[in-house]
Amino acid sequence: MDTLEITETKIPVTFTDSAIVEIRRLLNAGQMAPESYLRVGVNGGGCAGMTYIMAFDQAAENDTKYTMDGIPMIMNKAHSMYLIGMQVDYQDGLNSRGFVFVNPNAKSTCGCGTSFSV
């Protein structure tokens, strides 16, 4: 039985142009296994209570599938309430390099920017 729900609804998070360029670079570098998706979500833990997930992964039960600029993406249905309205950016500067999460649902964040509380 296929547990992956395909939806036409708008993706709960947005990605800046620089984030999309970096994700495409990783895709072209062969970082994604066949039948994998870009997973965006949360995990319990981190110094503020929850951490962000962004990795290439296989679909699991309760995932919703989205397509973002041709990039296949999945998110656990339960995670969308923590991430709705979030923007993912990619910075490639001298002081910081990597994906940056700007989450309007976060009540507080830690200094590293990957942990938050709601």
Secondary structure in CASP SS format (residue, H / E / C, confidence):
PFRMAT SS
TARGET T0000
AUTHOR 0000-0000-0000
METHOD secondary structure of the structure
MODEL  1
M C 1.00
D C 1.00
T C 1.00
L C 1.00
E E 1.00
I E 1.00
T C 1.00
E C 1.00
T C 1.00
K C 1.00
I C 1.00
P C 1.00
V C 1.00
T E 1.00
F E 1.00
T C 1.00
D H 1.00
S H 1.00
A H 1.00
I H 1.00
V H 1.00
E H 1.00
I H 1.00
R H 1.00
R H 1.00
L H 1.00
L H 1.00
N H 1.00
A C 1.00
G C 1.00
Q C 1.00
M C 1.00
A C 1.00
P C 1.00
E C 1.00
S C 1.00
Y E 1.00
L E 1.00
R E 1.00
V E 1.00
G E 1.00
V E 1.00
N E 1.00
G E 1.00
G C 1.00
G C 1.00
C C 1.00
A C 1.00
G C 1.00
M E 1.00
T E 1.00
Y E 1.00
I E 1.00
M E 1.00
A E 1.00
F E 1.00
D E 1.00
Q C 1.00
A C 1.00
A C 1.00
E C 1.00
N C 1.00
D E 1.00
T E 1.00
K E 1.00
Y E 1.00
T E 1.00
M E 1.00
D C 1.00
G C 1.00
I E 1.00
P E 1.00
M E 1.00
I E 1.00
M E 1.00
N E 1.00
K H 1.00
A H 1.00
H H 1.00
S H 1.00
M H 1.00
Y H 1.00
L H 1.00
I C 1.00
G C 1.00
M C 1.00
Q E 1.00
V E 1.00
D E 1.00
Y E 1.00
Q E 1.00
D E 1.00
G C 1.00
L C 1.00
N C 1.00
S C 1.00
R E 1.00
G E 1.00
F E 1.00
V E 1.00
F E 1.00
V E 1.00
N C 1.00
P C 1.00
N C 1.00
A C 1.00
K C 1.00
S E 1.00
T E 1.00
C C 1.00
G C 1.00
C C 1.00
G C 1.00
T C 1.00
S E 1.00
F E 1.00
S E 1.00
V C 1.00
END
